[in-house]
Amino acid sequence: TSTSTGYASIPKRALEWTLATIFSSFGWILG
């Protein structure tokens, strides 16, 4: 995957993990 220089260095798993953590945090806050 080579779209942009910034995103190229970031693994797909890292992005998925970050998104999962964010959604989990929002879900926990909203209850």
C-alpha positions as CSV (number, residue, x, y, z in Angstrom):
1,T,0.0,0.0,0.0
2,S,1.6,3.3,-1.1
3,T,-0.8,6.2,-1.2
4,S,0.9,9.0,0.7
5,T,4.3,9.3,2.4
6,G,2.7,9.7,5.8
7,Y,0.4,6.8,5.6
8,A,3.0,4.6,4.0
9,S,5.0,4.2,7.2
10,I,1.9,3.3,9.2
11,P,0.9,-0.4,9.1
12,K,-2.7,-1.3,8.5
13,R,-2.9,-3.1,11.8
14,A,-1.8,0.0,13.6
15,L,-4.6,2.0,12.0
16,E,-7.2,-0.7,12.7
17,W,-6.0,-1.0,16.3
18,T,-6.2,2.8,16.8
19,L,-9.7,3.0,15.2
20,A,-10.9,0.1,17.4
21,T,-9.5,1.7,20.5
22,I,-11.2,5.0,19.7
23,F,-14.5,3.4,19.0
24,S,-14.2,1.4,22.2
25,S,-13.5,4.5,24.2
26,F,-16.5,6.3,22.7
27,G,-18.7,3.3,23.4
28,W,-17.5,3.2,27.0
29,I,-18.1,6.9,27.5
30,L,-21.5,6.9,25.9
31,G,-22.3,3.7,27.8
